[in-house]
């Protein structure tokens, strides 16, 4: 079986501004060269400017962690110093898996690693899977929720301490989901914005 590893150069846009495209590309290539020289035959692709995907034979998380951290300590042939490279891992890709989803899942652990000093490797686990599935459920439920008028508006009075009067009200939206119950805006507004509902 195989694992998908996504390596992300943290703050890549800042590095581009500071060092320029050519030096950043040299740095990215040096990462790939360093890893392929140590791991042998793998499939490699660029996901986006800051991300490199590796399809490798399955090993334990501890082996991945040890190997990736060792590679990160290498002396790259690049003028860029102190750049942080994080690794998100999706283990044991199922034969029938949708690779677009696998790419997304391998990138999920990167959110845990960004700006977290001293932690550079993380694996897609059951907790992350549950969160992704919950988010997908929320997005899938949104269209029906709009049709069924599951969103409710509540008005929170604004009290003016000087006049001792109510000077207005703030409109707050809440989602009363038929299966989950009460959902706060923090649970659904960012998801609906990201998926074009708002």
N, CA and C atoms as a LAMMPS dump frame, in Angstrom:
ITEM: TIMESTEP
0
ITEM: NUMBER OF ATOMS
594
ITEM: BOX BOUNDS ff ff ff
-5.0000000000000000e+02 5.0000000000000000e+02
-5.0000000000000000e+02 5.0000000000000000e+02
-5.0000000000000000e+02 5.0000000000000000e+02
ITEM: ATOMS id mol type element x y z
1 1 1 N 0.837 -1.193 0
2 1 2 C 0 0 0
3 1 3 C 0.879 1.253 0
4 2 1 N 0.256 2.391 -0.284
5 2 2 C 1 3.637 -0.452
6 2 3 C 0.45 4.728 0.462
7 3 1 N 1.315 5.7 0.749
8 3 2 C 0.944 6.897 1.502
9 3 3 C 1.135 8.109 0.594
10 4 1 N 0.319 9.114 0.798
11 4 2 C 0.533 10.38 0.105
12 4 3 C 1.062 11.394 1.113
13 5 1 N 2.184 11.989 0.779
14 5 2 C 2.792 13.013 1.628
15 5 3 C 2.739 14.346 0.88
16 6 1 N 2.22 15.369 1.524
17 6 2 C 2.266 16.71 0.947
18 6 3 C 3.226 17.546 1.786
19 7 1 N 4.259 18.028 1.126
20 7 2 C 5.238 18.896 1.776
21 7 3 C 4.893 20.337 1.412
22 8 1 N 4.811 21.171 2.423
23 8 2 C 4.441 22.569 2.201
24 8 3 C 5.534 23.494 2.734
25 9 1 N 5.988 24.383 1.87
26 9 2 C 6.944 25.403 2.288
27 9 3 C 6.139 26.529 2.935
28 10 1 N 6.317 26.687 4.225
29 10 2 C 5.505 27.652 4.967
30 10 3 C 5.855 29.091 4.563
31 11 1 N 4.832 29.935 4.545
32 11 2 C 5 31.36 4.209
33 11 3 C 5.687 31.54 2.855
34 12 1 N 5.27 30.745 1.877
35 12 2 C 5.93 30.761 0.571
36 12 3 C 5.817 32.129 -0.114
37 13 1 N 4.675 32.786 0.029
38 13 2 C 4.497 34.099 -0.597
39 13 3 C 5.508 35.106 -0.05
40 14 1 N 5.764 35.034 1.254
41 14 2 C 6.749 35.931 1.866
42 14 3 C 8.143 35.643 1.341
43 15 1 N 8.45 34.347 1.176
44 15 2 C 9.752 33.965 0.63
45 15 3 C 9.91 34.451 -0.808
46 16 1 N 8.817 34.372 -1.579
47 16 2 C 8.859 34.869 -2.959
48 16 3 C 9.202 36.361 -2.999
49 17 1 N 8.564 37.113 -2.121
50 17 2 C 8.819 38.556 -2.079
51 17 3 C 10.258 38.847 -1.663
52 18 1 N 10.757 38.053 -0.732
53 18 2 C 12.094 38.324 -0.195
54 18 3 C 13.219 37.86 -1.108
55 19 1 N 13.054 36.64 -1.692
56 19 2 C 14.15 36.035 -2.448
57 19 3 C 13.925 36.003 -3.962
58 20 1 N 12.669 36.134 -4.395
59 20 2 C 12.37 36.049 -5.818
60 20 3 C 12.025 34.635 -6.251
61 21 1 N 11.376 34.538 -7.409
62 21 2 C 10.887 33.253 -7.927
63 21 3 C 12.01 32.243 -8.18
64 22 1 N 13.097 32.672 -8.812
65 22 2 C 14.17 31.734 -9.183
66 22 3 C 14.77 31.038 -7.964
67 23 1 N 15.074 31.808 -6.924
68 23 2 C 15.682 31.218 -5.728
69 23 3 C 14.703 30.302 -4.995
70 24 1 N 13.43 30.672 -4.989
71 24 2 C 12.413 29.822 -4.338
72 24 3 C 12.232 28.512 -5.094
73 25 1 N 12.259 28.574 -6.434
74 25 2 C 12.146 27.355 -7.235
75 25 3 C 13.369 26.461 -7.037
76 26 1 N 14.543 27.069 -6.928
77 26 2 C 15.762 26.294 -6.658
78 26 3 C 15.648 25.579 -5.322
79 27 1 N 15.101 26.274 -4.341
80 27 2 C 14.906 25.682 -3.019
81 27 3 C 13.932 24.5 -3.086
82 28 1 N 12.807 24.682 -3.794
83 28 2 C 11.821 23.601 -3.926
84 28 3 C 12.44 22.392 -4.625
85 29 1 N 13.22 22.632 -5.691
86 29 2 C 13.868 21.523 -6.399
87 29 3 C 14.889 20.811 -5.514
88 30 1 N 15.57 21.575 -4.663
89 30 2 C 16.569 20.952 -3.783
90 30 3 C 15.911 20.027 -2.76
91 31 1 N 14.698 20.378 -2.334
92 31 2 C 13.948 19.502 -1.425
93 31 3 C 13.662 18.172 -2.119
94 32 1 N 13.161 18.263 -3.345
95 32 2 C 12.829 17.06 -4.115
96 32 3 C 14.072 16.21 -4.35
97 33 1 N 15.167 16.838 -4.756
98 33 2 C 16.418 16.114 -5.017
99 33 3 C 16.914 15.411 -3.769
100 34 1 N 16.843 16.093 -2.648
101 34 2 C 17.299 15.529 -1.38
102 34 3 C 16.491 14.293 -0.991
103 35 1 N 15.182 14.384 -1.156
104 35 2 C 14.319 13.262 -0.77
105 35 3 C 14.473 12.086 -1.722
106 36 1 N 14.467 12.365 -3.02
107 36 2 C 14.577 11.249 -3.982
108 36 3 C 15.921 10.539 -3.858
109 37 1 N 16.955 11.254 -3.472
110 37 2 C 18.266 10.61 -3.317
111 37 3 C 18.284 9.66 -2.124
112 38 1 N 17.352 9.852 -1.181
113 38 2 C 17.321 9.029 0.027
114 38 3 C 16.226 7.963 0.007
115 39 1 N 15.139 8.264 -0.71
116 39 2 C 13.987 7.348 -0.645
117 39 3 C 13.86 6.468 -1.878
118 40 1 N 14.536 6.827 -2.949
119 40 2 C 14.483 5.996 -4.15
120 40 3 C 13.292 6.325 -5.016
121 41 1 N 12.677 5.301 -5.585
122 41 2 C 11.631 5.486 -6.595
123 41 3 C 10.307 5.912 -5.962
124 42 1 N 9.874 7.108 -6.292
125 42 2 C 8.592 7.635 -5.828
126 42 3 C 7.979 8.473 -6.939
127 43 1 N 6.693 8.738 -6.811
128 43 2 C 6.026 9.666 -7.73
129 43 3 C 5.971 11.026 -7.063
130 44 1 N 6.315 12.06 -7.813
131 44 2 C 6.343 13.412 -7.269
132 44 3 C 5.566 14.348 -8.185
133 45 1 N 4.837 15.265 -7.592
134 45 2 C 4.126 16.272 -8.381
135 45 3 C 4 17.552 -7.589
136 46 1 N 3.822 18.648 -8.297
137 46 2 C 3.623 19.949 -7.65
138 46 3 C 2.128 20.181 -7.52
139 47 1 N 1.652 20.376 -6.318
140 47 2 C 0.23 20.614 -6.089
141 47 3 C -0.079 22.089 -6.336
142 48 1 N 0.723 22.946 -5.761
143 48 2 C 0.66 24.389 -6.003
144 48 3 C 2.04 24.946 -5.693
145 49 1 N 2.205 26.253 -5.798
146 49 2 C 3.534 26.84 -5.61
147 49 3 C 4.223 26.35 -4.343
148 50 1 N 3.483 26.331 -3.261
149 50 2 C 4.094 26.025 -1.965
150 50 3 C 4.074 24.54 -1.607
151 51 1 N 3.432 23.704 -2.429
152 51 2 C 3.224 22.307 -2.043
153 51 3 C 3.751 21.312 -3.077
154 52 1 N 4.406 20.265 -2.55
155 52 2 C 4.927 19.172 -3.365
156 52 3 C 4.3 17.882 -2.845
157 53 1 N 3.756 17.067 -3.732
158 53 2 C 3.126 15.804 -3.325
159 53 3 C 4.05 14.635 -3.65
160 54 1 N 4.15 13.702 -2.703
161 54 2 C 4.965 12.498 -2.875
162 54 3 C 4.093 11.269 -2.652
163 55 1 N 4.119 10.339 -3.584
164 55 2 C 3.445 9.056 -3.409
165 55 3 C 4.512 8.035 -3.053
166 56 1 N 4.464 7.522 -1.834
167 56 2 C 5.541 6.649 -1.335
168 56 3 C 4.95 5.363 -0.772
169 57 1 N 5.78 4.341 -0.675
170 57 2 C 5.333 3.09 -0.067
171 57 3 C 5.002 3.328 1.407
172 58 1 N 3.982 2.617 1.873
173 58 2 C 3.507 2.824 3.241
174 58 3 C 4.553 2.42 4.273
175 59 1 N 4.756 3.325 5.229
176 59 2 C 5.552 3.024 6.423
177 59 3 C 4.807 3.618 7.608
178 60 1 N 5.259 3.319 8.806
179 60 2 C 4.598 3.849 10.001
180 60 3 C 4.785 5.36 10.084
181 61 1 N 3.92 6.01 10.855
182 61 2 C 4.033 7.452 11.028
183 61 3 C 5.386 7.826 11.627
184 62 1 N 5.853 7.042 12.583
185 62 2 C 7.138 7.341 13.215
186 62 3 C 8.287 7.29 12.213
187 63 1 N 8.224 6.341 11.282
188 63 2 C 9.252 6.263 10.239
189 63 3 C 9.192 7.471 9.316
190 64 1 N 7.956 7.855 8.948
191 64 2 C 7.782 9.062 8.13
192 64 3 C 8.372 10.27 8.851
193 65 1 N 8.015 10.404 10.111
194 65 2 C 8.437 11.567 10.887
195 65 3 C 9.96 11.643 10.972
196 66 1 N 10.575 10.519 11.29
197 66 2 C 12.033 10.482 11.422
198 66 3 C 12.701 10.834 10.093
199 67 1 N 12.203 10.249 9.007
200 67 2 C 12.807 10.475 7.698
201 67 3 C 12.635 11.919 7.241
202 68 1 N 11.404 12.449 7.36
203 68 2 C 11.135 13.806 6.89
204 68 3 C 11.907 14.837 7.697
205 69 1 N 11.979 14.652 9.005
206 69 2 C 12.723 15.6 9.821
207 69 3 C 14.217 15.54 9.499
208 70 1 N 14.705 14.352 9.195
209 70 2 C 16.109 14.204 8.785
210 70 3 C 16.364 14.952 7.47
211 71 1 N 15.443 14.806 6.531
212 71 2 C 15.578 15.497 5.245
213 71 3 C 15.534 17.011 5.414
214 72 1 N 14.705 17.469 6.343
215 72 2 C 14.576 18.912 6.536
216 72 3 C 15.848 19.531 7.115
217 73 1 N 16.655 18.718 7.783
218 73 2 C 17.898 19.224 8.376
219 73 3 C 19.05 19.242 7.386
220 74 1 N 18.787 18.766 6.166
221 74 2 C 19.848 18.695 5.156
222 74 3 C 20.309 20.1 4.752
223 75 1 N 21.518 20.164 4.249
224 75 2 C 22.07 21.437 3.791
225 75 3 C 21.698 21.628 2.319
226 76 1 N 20.58 22.312 2.076
227 76 2 C 20.109 22.495 0.716
228 76 3 C 21.003 23.459 -0.045
229 77 1 N 21.126 23.197 -1.344
230 77 2 C 21.884 24.096 -2.214
231 77 3 C 20.996 25.286 -2.567
232 78 1 N 20.816 26.169 -1.614
233 78 2 C 19.919 27.296 -1.807
234 78 3 C 20.335 28.426 -0.88
235 79 1 N 20.17 29.671 -1.331
236 79 2 C 20.473 30.81 -0.461
237 79 3 C 19.409 31.025 0.617
238 80 1 N 18.285 30.32 0.501
239 80 2 C 17.208 30.485 1.471
240 80 3 C 17.542 29.696 2.728
241 81 1 N 17.535 30.364 3.845
242 81 2 C 17.841 29.722 5.129
243 81 3 C 16.664 29.888 6.077
244 82 1 N 16.532 28.953 6.988
245 82 2 C 15.504 28.989 8.03
246 82 3 C 14.079 28.899 7.49
247 83 1 N 13.927 28.392 6.274
248 83 2 C 12.57 28.156 5.766
249 83 3 C 11.996 26.928 6.46
250 84 1 N 10.712 26.959 6.725
251 84 2 C 10.04 25.838 7.392
252 84 3 C 9.298 25.018 6.352
253 85 1 N 9.517 23.698 6.374
254 85 2 C 8.812 22.794 5.471
255 85 3 C 8.008 21.815 6.321
256 86 1 N 6.69 21.823 6.138
257 86 2 C 5.806 20.933 6.888
258 86 3 C 5.354 19.774 6.008
259 87 1 N 5.015 18.657 6.644
260 87 2 C 4.579 17.46 5.911
261 87 3 C 3.249 16.957 6.457
262 88 1 N 2.256 16.871 5.572
263 88 2 C 0.989 16.242 5.908
264 88 3 C 0.917 14.881 5.233
265 89 1 N 0.451 13.876 5.961
266 89 2 C 0.471 12.5 5.449
267 89 3 C -0.922 11.894 5.462
268 90 1 N -1.295 11.3 4.324
269 90 2 C -2.507 10.474 4.271
270 90 3 C -2.045 9.027 4.129
271 91 1 N -2.228 8.201 5.167
272 91 2 C -1.683 6.842 5.143
273 91 3 C -2.597 5.817 4.468
274 92 1 N -1.982 4.798 3.907
275 92 2 C -2.685 3.626 3.364
276 92 3 C -3.833 4.013 2.434
277 93 1 N -3.473 4.525 1.276
278 93 2 C -4.486 4.922 0.289
279 93 3 C -5.252 3.686 -0.177
280 94 1 N -6.574 3.738 -0.066
281 94 2 C -7.405 2.62 -0.506
282 94 3 C -7.362 2.535 -2.035
283 95 1 N -7.433 1.319 -2.567
284 95 2 C -7.337 1.113 -4.014
285 95 3 C -8.418 1.886 -4.774
286 96 1 N -9.62 1.967 -4.185
287 96 2 C -10.731 2.626 -4.877
288 96 3 C -10.846 4.112 -4.512
289 97 1 N -9.86 4.653 -3.809
290 97 2 C -9.931 6.031 -3.324
291 97 3 C -9.946 7.047 -4.466
292 98 1 N -10.683 8.118 -4.258
293 98 2 C -10.694 9.254 -5.181
294 98 3 C -9.454 10.098 -4.866
295 99 1 N -8.537 10.222 -5.827
296 99 2 C -7.263 10.881 -5.549
297 99 3 C -7.418 12.378 -5.282
298 100 1 N -8.453 12.997 -5.825
299 100 2 C -8.7 14.405 -5.483
300 100 3 C -8.983 14.548 -3.996
301 101 1 N -9.78 13.611 -3.451
302 101 2 C -10.067 13.629 -2.013
303 101 3 C -8.822 13.321 -1.198
304 102 1 N -8.022 12.358 -1.676
305 102 2 C -6.791 11.998 -0.96
306 102 3 C -5.864 13.209 -0.869
307 103 1 N -5.749 13.964 -1.952
308 103 2 C -4.927 15.182 -1.936
309 103 3 C -5.451 16.173 -0.898
310 104 1 N -6.771 16.341 -0.85
311 104 2 C -7.357 17.253 0.135
312 104 3 C -7.105 16.758 1.556
313 105 1 N -7.273 15.436 1.757
314 105 2 C -7.1 14.878 3.102
315 105 3 C -5.651 14.979 3.569
316 106 1 N -4.701 14.766 2.66
317 106 2 C -3.284 14.861 3.023
318 106 3 C -2.905 16.283 3.404
319 107 1 N -3.637 17.258 2.858
320 107 2 C -3.35 18.66 3.172
321 107 3 C -3.976 19.117 4.487
322 108 1 N -4.967 18.378 4.989
323 108 2 C -5.647 18.768 6.23
324 108 3 C -4.676 18.898 7.41
325 109 1 N -3.756 17.944 7.625
326 109 2 C -2.842 18.076 8.768
327 109 3 C -1.959 19.318 8.705
328 110 1 N -1.786 19.888 7.512
329 110 2 C -0.933 21.071 7.384
330 110 3 C -1.495 22.252 8.171
331 111 1 N -2.825 22.324 8.305
332 111 2 C -3.428 23.421 9.072
333 111 3 C -3.021 23.334 10.543
334 112 1 N -2.783 22.118 11.017
335 112 2 C -2.344 21.904 12.404
336 112 3 C -0.888 22.347 12.585
337 113 1 N -0.106 22.263 11.508
338 113 2 C 1.333 22.518 11.593
339 113 3 C 1.715 23.972 11.36
340 114 1 N 0.921 24.693 10.599
341 114 2 C 1.289 26.065 10.245
342 114 3 C 1.474 26.918 11.492
343 115 1 N 2.577 27.614 11.533
344 115 2 C 2.907 28.516 12.647
345 115 3 C 2.94 27.804 14.002
346 116 1 N 3.258 26.516 13.983
347 116 2 C 3.371 25.73 15.22
348 116 3 C 4.827 25.291 15.348
349 117 1 N 5.619 26.095 16.007
350 117 2 C 7.064 25.857 16.054
351 117 3 C 7.388 24.497 16.671
352 118 1 N 8.277 23.764 16.016
353 118 2 C 8.759 22.492 16.543
354 118 3 C 7.952 21.291 16.121
355 119 1 N 6.845 21.518 15.417
356 119 2 C 6.021 20.409 14.925
357 119 3 C 5.95 20.521 13.408
358 120 1 N 6.514 19.529 12.704
359 120 2 C 6.666 19.639 11.251
360 120 3 C 6 18.511 10.46
361 121 1 N 5.588 17.449 11.146
362 121 2 C 4.998 16.302 10.459
363 121 3 C 3.727 15.894 11.199
364 122 1 N 2.626 15.711 10.452
365 122 2 C 1.371 15.256 11.06
366 122 3 C 0.64 14.36 10.073
367 123 1 N -0.17 13.454 10.627
368 123 2 C -0.875 12.461 9.824
369 123 3 C -2.371 12.705 9.894
370 124 1 N -3.044 12.476 8.772
371 124 2 C -4.51 12.536 8.724
372 124 3 C -5.045 11.417 9.593
373 125 1 N -5.787 11.77 10.662
374 125 2 C -6.248 10.76 11.614
375 125 3 C -7.774 10.755 11.708
376 126 1 N -8.298 9.934 12.612
377 126 2 C -9.75 9.793 12.744
378 126 3 C -10.422 11.099 13.162
379 127 1 N -9.766 11.854 14.027
380 127 2 C -10.329 13.137 14.467
381 127 3 C -10.474 14.094 13.285
382 128 1 N -9.442 14.136 12.439
383 128 2 C -9.506 14.988 11.249
384 128 3 C -10.554 14.485 10.276
385 129 1 N -10.643 13.153 10.116
386 129 2 C -11.652 12.576 9.216
387 129 3 C -13.052 12.954 9.681
388 130 1 N -13.307 12.844 10.986
389 130 2 C -14.624 13.199 11.525
390 130 3 C -14.951 14.67 11.268
391 131 1 N -13.937 15.537 11.414
392 131 2 C -14.148 16.962 11.184
393 131 3 C -14.467 17.229 9.717
394 132 1 N -13.722 16.595 8.814
395 132 2 C -13.949 16.769 7.372
396 132 3 C -15.346 16.269 6.994
397 133 1 N -15.728 15.104 7.527
398 133 2 C -17.042 14.539 7.223
399 133 3 C -18.157 15.435 7.764
400 134 1 N -17.935 15.998 8.958
401 134 2 C -18.933 16.897 9.547
402 134 3 C -19.088 18.153 8.689
403 135 1 N -17.956 18.701 8.237
404 135 2 C -18.004 19.894 7.388
405 135 3 C -18.708 19.608 6.066
406 136 1 N -18.423 18.442 5.484
407 136 2 C -19.082 18.056 4.231
408 136 3 C -20.595 17.915 4.444
409 137 1 N -20.983 17.359 5.592
410 137 2 C -22.403 17.205 5.926
411 137 3 C -23.082 18.568 6.034
412 138 1 N -22.404 19.526 6.668
413 138 2 C -22.949 20.879 6.814
414 138 3 C -23.165 21.516 5.438
415 139 1 N -22.157 21.424 4.578
416 139 2 C -22.25 22.024 3.239
417 139 3 C -23.346 21.348 2.427
418 140 1 N -23.412 20.015 2.507
419 140 2 C -24.44 19.278 1.76
420 140 3 C -25.852 19.614 2.245
421 141 1 N -25.976 19.979 3.516
422 141 2 C -27.296 20.276 4.091
423 141 3 C -27.753 21.703 3.815
424 142 1 N -26.846 22.558 3.373
425 142 2 C -27.132 24 3.304
426 142 3 C -28.261 24.338 2.336
427 143 1 N -28.259 23.749 1.143
428 143 2 C -29.282 24.097 0.143
429 143 3 C -30.68 23.76 0.666
430 144 1 N -30.821 22.572 1.237
431 144 2 C -32.116 22.173 1.781
432 144 3 C -32.502 23.079 2.955
433 145 1 N -31.5 23.464 3.759
434 145 2 C -31.759 24.33 4.911
435 145 3 C -32.337 25.668 4.48
436 146 1 N -31.839 26.189 3.359
437 146 2 C -32.36 27.454 2.836
438 146 3 C -33.803 27.263 2.372
439 147 1 N -34.047 26.17 1.646
440 147 2 C -35.397 25.888 1.139
441 147 3 C -36.386 25.649 2.276
442 148 1 N -35.93 24.963 3.325
443 148 2 C -36.811 24.603 4.447
444 148 3 C -36.87 25.693 5.525
445 149 1 N -36.16 26.809 5.277
446 149 2 C -36.142 27.937 6.223
447 149 3 C -35.668 27.512 7.628
448 150 1 N -34.568 26.783 7.632
449 150 2 C -33.992 26.341 8.911
450 150 3 C -33.152 27.435 9.566
451 151 1 N -32.809 28.478 8.804
452 151 2 C -32.044 29.592 9.369
453 151 3 C -33.001 30.57 10.05
454 152 1 N -32.675 30.92 11.27
455 152 2 C -33.516 31.837 12.044
456 152 3 C -32.699 33.071 12.424
457 153 1 N -33.372 34.215 12.408
458 153 2 C -32.716 35.462 12.797
459 153 3 C -33.186 35.854 14.192
460 154 1 N -32.216 36.147 15.04
461 154 2 C -32.494 36.622 16.394
462 154 3 C -31.927 38.037 16.514
463 155 1 N -32.628 38.875 17.246
464 155 2 C -32.192 40.261 17.414
465 155 3 C -31.679 40.471 18.835
466 156 1 N -30.446 40.934 18.905
467 156 2 C -29.83 41.216 20.197
468 156 3 C -29.836 42.731 20.411
469 157 1 N -30.54 43.199 21.444
470 157 2 C -30.628 44.647 21.665
471 157 3 C -29.263 45.266 21.953
472 158 1 N -29.087 46.507 21.481
473 158 2 C -27.889 47.289 21.793
474 158 3 C -28.299 48.38 22.781
475 159 1 N -27.744 48.279 23.957
476 159 2 C -28.125 49.193 25.035
477 159 3 C -27.127 50.341 25.117
478 160 1 N -27.644 51.561 25.142
479 160 2 C -26.805 52.748 25.275
480 160 3 C -26.763 53.143 26.75
481 161 1 N -25.591 52.986 27.418
482 161 2 C -25.52 53.267 28.862
483 161 3 C -25.728 54.747 29.205
484 162 1 N -25.433 55.647 28.266
485 162 2 C -25.611 57.074 28.548
486 162 3 C -27.076 57.469 28.579
487 163 1 N -27.804 57.026 27.549
488 163 2 C -29.234 57.394 27.492
489 163 3 C -30.11 56.423 28.268
490 164 1 N -29.499 55.29 28.673
491 164 2 C -30.25 54.233 29.377
492 164 3 C -31.396 53.689 28.515
493 165 1 N -31.16 53.716 27.179
494 165 2 C -32.177 53.234 26.249
495 165 3 C -31.576 52.213 25.285
496 166 1 N -32.46 51.431 24.705
497 166 2 C -32.046 50.522 23.639
498 166 3 C -31.894 51.352 22.376
499 167 1 N -30.666 51.352 21.805
500 167 2 C -30.392 52.207 20.656
501 167 3 C -30.409 51.486 19.329
502 168 1 N -30.751 50.238 19.335
503 168 2 C -30.781 49.457 18.104
504 168 3 C -30.693 47.983 18.423
505 169 1 N -30.437 47.213 17.402
506 169 2 C -30.333 45.763 17.601
507 169 3 C -29.369 45.176 16.578
508 170 1 N -28.73 44.103 16.973
509 170 2 C -27.824 43.373 16.083
510 170 3 C -28.532 42.098 15.635
511 171 1 N -28.579 41.87 14.326
512 171 2 C -29.226 40.665 13.792
513 171 3 C -28.229 39.509 13.816
514 172 1 N -28.614 38.407 14.419
515 172 2 C -27.761 37.229 14.529
516 172 3 C -28.467 36.039 13.888
517 173 1 N -27.79 35.379 12.965
518 173 2 C -28.398 34.219 12.308
519 173 3 C -28.012 32.945 13.037
520 174 1 N -28.961 32.06 13.17
521 174 2 C -28.737 30.748 13.779
522 174 3 C -29.352 29.68 12.872
523 175 1 N -28.751 28.509 12.865
524 175 2 C -29.252 27.404 12.052
525 175 3 C -29.789 26.348 12.998
526 176 1 N -31.076 26.081 12.872
527 176 2 C -31.695 25.014 13.668
528 176 3 C -31.778 23.793 12.757
529 177 1 N -30.775 22.936 12.838
530 177 2 C -30.684 21.765 11.957
531 177 3 C -31.584 20.653 12.501
532 178 1 N -32.382 20.009 11.645
533 178 2 C -33.319 18.988 12.14
534 178 3 C -32.649 17.764 12.762
535 179 1 N -31.4 17.478 12.382
536 179 2 C -30.699 16.314 12.939
537 179 3 C -29.713 16.694 14.035
538 180 1 N -28.983 17.781 13.823
539 180 2 C -27.943 18.173 14.775
540 180 3 C -28.481 19.078 15.86
541 181 1 N -29.478 19.905 15.503
542 181 2 C -29.991 20.893 16.446
543 181 3 C -29.368 22.254 16.187
544 182 1 N -29.16 22.996 17.255
545 182 2 C -28.665 24.373 17.162
546 182 3 C -27.221 24.411 16.669
547 183 1 N -26.976 25.228 15.626
548 183 2 C -25.62 25.43 15.113
549 183 3 C -25.263 26.905 15.227
550 184 1 N -24.111 27.191 15.798
551 184 2 C -23.696 28.588 15.917
552 184 3 C -23.08 29.042 14.591
553 185 1 N -23.061 30.346 14.326
554 185 2 C -22.496 30.859 13.065
555 185 3 C -21.055 30.41 12.823
556 186 1 N -20.268 30.273 13.878
557 186 2 C -18.864 29.855 13.715
558 186 3 C -18.763 28.466 13.094
559 187 1 N -19.811 27.654 13.271
560 187 2 C -19.81 26.288 12.74
561 187 3 C -20.151 26.236 11.256
562 188 1 N -20.891 27.24 10.757
563 188 2 C -21.333 27.11 9.365
564 188 3 C -21.013 28.294 8.453
565 189 1 N -20.887 29.501 8.981
566 189 2 C -20.673 30.653 8.089
567 189 3 C -19.369 30.546 7.291
568 190 1 N -18.212 30.207 7.903
569 190 2 C -16.987 30.087 7.097
570 190 3 C -17.112 29.021 6.004
571 191 1 N -17.805 27.927 6.299
572 191 2 C -17.991 26.859 5.311
573 191 3 C -18.884 27.322 4.153
574 192 1 N -19.959 28.027 4.496
575 192 2 C -20.884 28.499 3.449
576 192 3 C -20.228 29.586 2.599
577 193 1 N -19.396 30.416 3.221
578 193 2 C -18.665 31.426 2.457
579 193 3 C -17.689 30.748 1.488
580 194 1 N -16.987 29.72 1.977
581 194 2 C -15.985 29.043 1.148
582 194 3 C -16.61 28.266 0.004
583 195 1 N -17.9 27.927 0.141
584 195 2 C -18.56 27.12 -0.884
585 195 3 C -19.591 27.89 -1.701
586 196 1 N -19.533 29.218 -1.628
587 196 2 C -20.342 30.043 -2.518
588 196 3 C -21.776 30.283 -2.099
589 197 1 N -22.155 29.916 -0.875
590 197 2 C -23.53 30.16 -0.435
591 197 3 C -23.711 31.6 0.034
592 198 1 N -22.619 32.211 0.476
593 198 2 C -22.683 33.589 0.989
594 198 3 C -21.735 34.444 0.157
